[in-house]
Amino acid sequence: MSHNTSIDHSILGNFFLTDTGECQFNSQETLQISAKSQINLWGYWLVFTKSDAALKKHFVFKDSISRQDQARIARTILRVKKYG
């Protein structure tokens, strides 16, 4: 099941994230968040399993997304770290 997370940032545009950590930026290729992703004070470092240099890592600032979306990203990162 895929949920739409709207991120107000020109690089991200439309961002889709599943509960298992699969995500997609701007209707491009689906990427898998890796257990190397991090949560920090200012946002979320999304690290992907595919070593595509253009999207190997991406930082999402907390103030660029809603609290609900922040919680979803954090839960997904924690889930991937635990079961990934």
C-alpha positions in Angstrom: 0.0 0.0 0.0 1.5 3.3 -1.0 0.9 6.6 0.7 1.5 10.0 -0.8 3.8 12.3 1.2 3.8 15.8 -0.1 7.1 17.6 0.4 7.3 21.3 -0.3 10.7 21.2 -1.9 11.5 21.8 -5.6 13.9 18.8 -5.8 11.4 16.4 -4.3 8.2 17.4 -5.9 5.9 14.4 -5.4 7.2 11.7 -3.0 5.6 8.4 -2.4 6.5 6.1 0.5 5.3 2.6 1.4 5.4 1.1 4.9 8.2 -1.2 3.8 10.5 1.7 2.8 10.0 1.7 -1.0 9.8 5.3 -2.2 9.5 7.2 -5.4 10.5 10.8 -6.3 8.5 12.6 -9.0 7.2 9.4 -10.6 10.7 8.1 -11.2 12.2 4.7 -10.4 11.1 3.1 -7.1 14.0 3.1 -4.6 14.3 1.2 -1.3 15.3 3.0 1.9 18.2 1.2 3.5 19.0 0.6 7.2 21.7 3.3 6.9 19.0 6.0 6.8 19.1 8.3 9.8 16.8 10.5 11.8 18.3 13.7 13.3 17.3 16.9 14.9 16.7 18.8 11.6 15.4 16.1 9.4 15.9 12.7 7.8 18.8 11.3 5.8 17.3 8.9 3.3 20.0 6.4 2.1 19.0 4.0 -0.6 20.0 0.5 -1.3 20.6 1.2 -5.0 24.0 2.9 -5.5 22.7 5.5 -8.0 25.0 8.5 -7.5 22.1 10.9 -8.2 19.9 9.5 -5.5 22.2 7.6 -3.2 21.3 9.9 -0.3 18.8 12.6 0.2 18.1 14.9 3.1 14.5 15.9 4.0 14.2 18.9 6.3 11.5 18.5 9.1 10.1 21.9 8.4 9.4 21.0 4.8 6.8 18.4 5.6 3.8 18.0 7.9 4.1 16.5 11.4 2.1 13.5 10.1 4.5 12.9 7.3 7.5 13.4 9.7 6.0 10.6 11.8 5.5 8.3 8.8 9.1 8.8 7.6 10.5 8.2 11.1 8.4 5.1 11.6 9.5 3.8 8.2 13.2 4.4 8.9 12.9 2.7 12.3 11.0 -0.3 10.8 13.7 -0.7 8.0 16.5 -0.5 10.6 14.8 -3.2 12.7 13.7 -5.6 10.0 15.9 -4.6 7.1 
